[in-house]
Structures are given as C-alpha cells and as structure tokens.
C-alpha cells in the first residue's frame, strides 16, 4: 500500500476523504474527513483505511446510547415482572434503579 496514495472522495465507513490536512505532532500525515453526520475531522489515513476509525465518534456514541437504553428497559421489565413471587422486593429495587437513572 502506498503511503501517499490519494484517497480524495473515497468513502470509509461513515467518513469521506476531503483532502490532505497536515502532519500530526508525531509526524503522521493527517487527512480531513467529513462524517455522514456533518462533522469534519482530521484523522490519520492509516486508521481510516484499515477500519480502525469508522466515524467522527458519532457511531460509538449512538451505540453506547442504544445499549444504555436497552439495558434500562430490560432491567425495568425484569424488575416489574408481576408474575414474580417477590413483587414487593422487585418494586423496591425498581424504585432505586429508576431514581439512579433519573439523576
């Protein structure tokens, strides 16, 4: 793979290469990429080409939020299971959990 290969207008994950940017403090060549969400960010070409970086960070944040919401609803449904023999205990636990999530 060529180090100086022109990748302008090529798409890698959610990122599209715009132009060469500058060198990082460590001497690596940076490229300016535009993410699908609209953010422009200077990133090392090698990180993007080998799929180590696939977005400006929005993809990771979206996944994290999605996982967090799923855990919240899974736990809420689990503790609110009315068929459980320990309904009162589950309700107390649910109240504690919901209070933590509200903060």
LOLO-553119 format. One record per residue (C-alpha): residue in three letters; x, y, z. Coordinates in nm, 3 decimals. Example, Ala and Ser with C-alpha at 12.3 -4.5 7.8 and 13.67 -1.06 7.14 Angstrom:
<r><r>ALA</r><X>1.230</X><Y>-0.450</Y><Z>0.780</Z></r>
<r><r>SER</r><X>1.367</X><Y>-0.106</Y><Z>0.714</Z></r>
END
This chain:
<r><r>UNK</r><X>0.000</X><Y>0.000</Y><Z>0.000</Z></r>
<r><r>UNK</r><X>0.136</X><Y>0.341</Y><Z>-0.095</Z></r>
<r><r>UNK</r><X>0.184</X><Y>0.586</Y><Z>0.186</Z></r>
<r><r>UNK</r><X>0.095</X><Y>0.891</Y><Z>-0.023</Z></r>
<r><r>UNK</r><X>-0.193</X><Y>0.742</Y><Z>-0.221</Z></r>
<r><r>UNK</r><X>-0.464</X><Y>0.995</Y><Z>-0.298</Z></r>
<r><r>UNK</r><X>-0.790</X><Y>0.891</Y><Z>-0.130</Z></r>
<r><r>UNK</r><X>-0.987</X><Y>1.210</Y><Z>-0.202</Z></r>
<r><r>UNK</r><X>-1.365</X><Y>1.146</Y><Z>-0.228</Z></r>
<r><r>UNK</r><X>-1.329</X><Y>0.783</Y><Z>-0.119</Z></r>
<r><r>UNK</r><X>-1.568</X><Y>0.660</Y><Z>0.149</Z></r>
<r><r>UNK</r><X>-1.455</X><Y>0.458</Y><Z>0.453</Z></r>
<r><r>UNK</r><X>-1.738</X><Y>0.362</Y><Z>0.686</Z></r>
<r><r>UNK</r><X>-1.918</X><Y>0.689</Y><Z>0.763</Z></r>
<r><r>UNK</r><X>-1.616</X><Y>0.901</Y><Z>0.661</Z></r>
<r><r>UNK</r><X>-1.545</X><Y>1.058</Y><Z>0.322</Z></r>
<r><r>UNK</r><X>-1.193</X><Y>1.184</Y><Z>0.249</Z></r>
<r><r>UNK</r><X>-1.188</X><Y>1.552</Y><Z>0.155</Z></r>
<r><r>UNK</r><X>-0.819</X><Y>1.646</Y><Z>0.128</Z></r>
<r><r>UNK</r><X>-0.479</X><Y>1.610</Y><Z>0.289</Z></r>
<r><r>UNK</r><X>-0.460</X><Y>1.816</Y><Z>0.601</Z></r>
<r><r>UNK</r><X>-0.132</X><Y>1.848</Y><Z>0.787</Z></r>
<r><r>UNK</r><X>0.110</X><Y>1.642</Y><Z>0.987</Z></r>
<r><r>UNK</r><X>0.030</X><Y>1.541</Y><Z>1.342</Z></r>
<r><r>UNK</r><X>0.269</X><Y>1.615</Y><Z>1.627</Z></r>
<r><r>UNK</r><X>0.411</X><Y>1.264</Y><Z>1.582</Z></r>
<r><r>UNK</r><X>0.479</X><Y>1.323</Y><Z>1.212</Z></r>
<r><r>UNK</r><X>0.192</X><Y>1.117</Y><Z>1.071</Z></r>
<r><r>UNK</r><X>0.007</X><Y>1.258</Y><Z>0.773</Z></r>
<r><r>UNK</r><X>-0.349</X><Y>1.362</Y><Z>0.853</Z></r>
<r><r>UNK</r><X>-0.640</X><Y>1.378</Y><Z>0.613</Z></r>
<r><r>UNK</r><X>-0.952</X><Y>1.586</Y><Z>0.650</Z></r>
<r><r>UNK</r><X>-1.261</X><Y>1.362</Y><Z>0.654</Z></r>
<r><r>UNK</r><X>-1.628</X><Y>1.452</Y><Z>0.656</Z></r>
<r><r>UNK</r><X>-1.857</X><Y>1.223</Y><Z>0.853</Z></r>
<r><r>UNK</r><X>-2.212</X><Y>1.140</Y><Z>0.746</Z></r>
<r><r>UNK</r><X>-2.334</X><Y>1.341</Y><Z>1.046</Z></r>
<r><r>UNK</r><X>-2.165</X><Y>1.654</Y><Z>0.900</Z></r>
<r><r>UNK</r><X>-1.860</X><Y>1.683</Y><Z>1.128</Z></r>
<r><r>UNK</r><X>-1.523</X><Y>1.742</Y><Z>0.964</Z></r>
<r><r>UNK</r><X>-1.224</X><Y>1.592</Y><Z>1.141</Z></r>
<r><r>UNK</r><X>-0.852</X><Y>1.544</Y><Z>1.070</Z></r>
<r><r>UNK</r><X>-0.764</X><Y>1.176</Y><Z>1.111</Z></r>
<r><r>UNK</r><X>-0.466</X><Y>0.958</Y><Z>1.023</Z></r>
<r><r>UNK</r><X>-0.516</X><Y>0.797</Y><Z>0.684</Z></r>
<r><r>UNK</r><X>-0.391</X><Y>0.459</Y><Z>0.807</Z></r>
<r><r>UNK</r><X>-0.651</X><Y>0.449</Y><Z>1.085</Z></r>
<r><r>UNK</r><X>-0.933</X><Y>0.504</Y><Z>0.841</Z></r>
<r><r>UNK</r><X>-0.808</X><Y>0.277</Y><Z>0.563</Z></r>
<r><r>UNK</r><X>-0.764</X><Y>-0.021</Y><Z>0.800</Z></r>
<r><r>UNK</r><X>-1.112</X><Y>0.046</Y><Z>0.952</Z></r>
<r><r>UNK</r><X>-0.975</X><Y>0.132</Y><Z>1.296</Z></r>
<r><r>UNK</r><X>-1.170</X><Y>0.459</Y><Z>1.271</Z></r>
<r><r>UNK</r><X>-1.512</X><Y>0.445</Y><Z>1.103</Z></r>
<r><r>UNK</r><X>-1.670</X><Y>0.774</Y><Z>1.212</Z></r>
<r><r>UNK</r><X>-1.601</X><Y>1.104</Y><Z>1.387</Z></r>
<r><r>UNK</r><X>-1.717</X><Y>0.943</Y><Z>1.711</Z></r>
<r><r>UNK</r><X>-2.089</X><Y>0.972</Y><Z>1.648</Z></r>
<r><r>UNK</r><X>-2.122</X><Y>0.600</Y><Z>1.572</Z></r>
<r><r>UNK</r><X>-1.972</X><Y>0.499</Y><Z>1.907</Z></r>
<r><r>UNK</r><X>-2.189</X><Y>0.747</Y><Z>2.095</Z></r>
<r><r>UNK</r><X>-2.501</X><Y>0.619</Y><Z>1.918</Z></r>
<r><r>UNK</r><X>-2.415</X><Y>0.258</Y><Z>2.001</Z></r>
<r><r>UNK</r><X>-2.344</X><Y>0.347</Y><Z>2.362</Z></r>
<r><r>UNK</r><X>-2.677</X><Y>0.528</Y><Z>2.397</Z></r>
<r><r>UNK</r><X>-2.861</X><Y>0.241</Y><Z>2.228</Z></r>
<r><r>UNK</r><X>-2.702</X><Y>-0.014</Y><Z>2.463</Z></r>
<r><r>UNK</r><X>-2.776</X><Y>0.205</Y><Z>2.762</Z></r>
<r><r>UNK</r><X>-3.142</X><Y>0.242</Y><Z>2.667</Z></r>
<r><r>UNK</r><X>-3.174</X><Y>-0.132</Y><Z>2.607</Z></r>
<r><r>UNK</r><X>-3.021</X><Y>-0.211</Y><Z>2.948</Z></r>
<r><r>UNK</r><X>-3.258</X><Y>0.037</Y><Z>3.113</Z></r>
<r><r>UNK</r><X>-3.571</X><Y>-0.113</Y><Z>2.958</Z></r>
<r><r>UNK</r><X>-3.454</X><Y>-0.472</Y><Z>3.004</Z></r>
<r><r>UNK</r><X>-3.389</X><Y>-0.410</Y><Z>3.371</Z></r>
<r><r>UNK</r><X>-3.713</X><Y>-0.217</Y><Z>3.415</Z></r>
<r><r>UNK</r><X>-3.910</X><Y>-0.504</Y><Z>3.257</Z></r>
<r><r>UNK</r><X>-3.725</X><Y>-0.760</Y><Z>3.465</Z></r>
<r><r>UNK</r><X>-3.792</X><Y>-0.594</Y><Z>3.800</Z></r>
<r><r>UNK</r><X>-4.151</X><Y>-0.510</Y><Z>3.711</Z></r>
<r><r>UNK</r><X>-4.237</X><Y>-0.871</Y><Z>3.633</Z></r>
<r><r>UNK</r><X>-4.573</X><Y>-0.914</Y><Z>3.807</Z></r>
<r><r>UNK</r><X>-4.557</X><Y>-1.291</Y><Z>3.785</Z></r>
<r><r>UNK</r><X>-4.267</X><Y>-1.292</Y><Z>4.027</Z></r>
<r><r>UNK</r><X>-4.323</X><Y>-1.424</Y><Z>4.378</Z></r>
<r><r>UNK</r><X>-4.124</X><Y>-1.132</Y><Z>4.517</Z></r>
<r><r>UNK</r><X>-4.324</X><Y>-0.842</Y><Z>4.371</Z></r>
<r><r>UNK</r><X>-4.266</X><Y>-0.609</Y><Z>4.667</Z></r>
<r><r>UNK</r><X>-3.890</X><Y>-0.670</Y><Z>4.660</Z></r>
<r><r>UNK</r><X>-3.885</X><Y>-0.609</Y><Z>4.286</Z></r>
<r><r>UNK</r><X>-4.079</X><Y>-0.284</Y><Z>4.324</Z></r>
<r><r>UNK</r><X>-3.834</X><Y>-0.156</Y><Z>4.585</Z></r>
<r><r>UNK</r><X>-3.542</X><Y>-0.245</Y><Z>4.359</Z></r>
<r><r>UNK</r><X>-3.715</X><Y>-0.083</Y><Z>4.063</Z></r>
<r><r>UNK</r><X>-3.767</X><Y>0.241</Y><Z>4.252</Z></r>
<r><r>UNK</r><X>-3.397</X><Y>0.254</Y><Z>4.348</Z></r>
<r><r>UNK</r><X>-3.291</X><Y>0.184</Y><Z>3.989</Z></r>
<r><r>UNK</r><X>-3.529</X><Y>0.439</Y><Z>3.841</Z></r>
<r><r>UNK</r><X>-3.409</X><Y>0.704</Y><Z>4.086</Z></r>
<r><r>UNK</r><X>-3.048</X><Y>0.643</Y><Z>3.979</Z></r>
<r><r>UNK</r><X>-3.145</X><Y>0.673</Y><Z>3.611</Z></r>
<r><r>UNK</r><X>-3.329</X><Y>0.999</Y><Z>3.673</Z></r>
<r><r>UNK</r><X>-3.012</X><Y>1.165</Y><Z>3.810</Z></r>
END
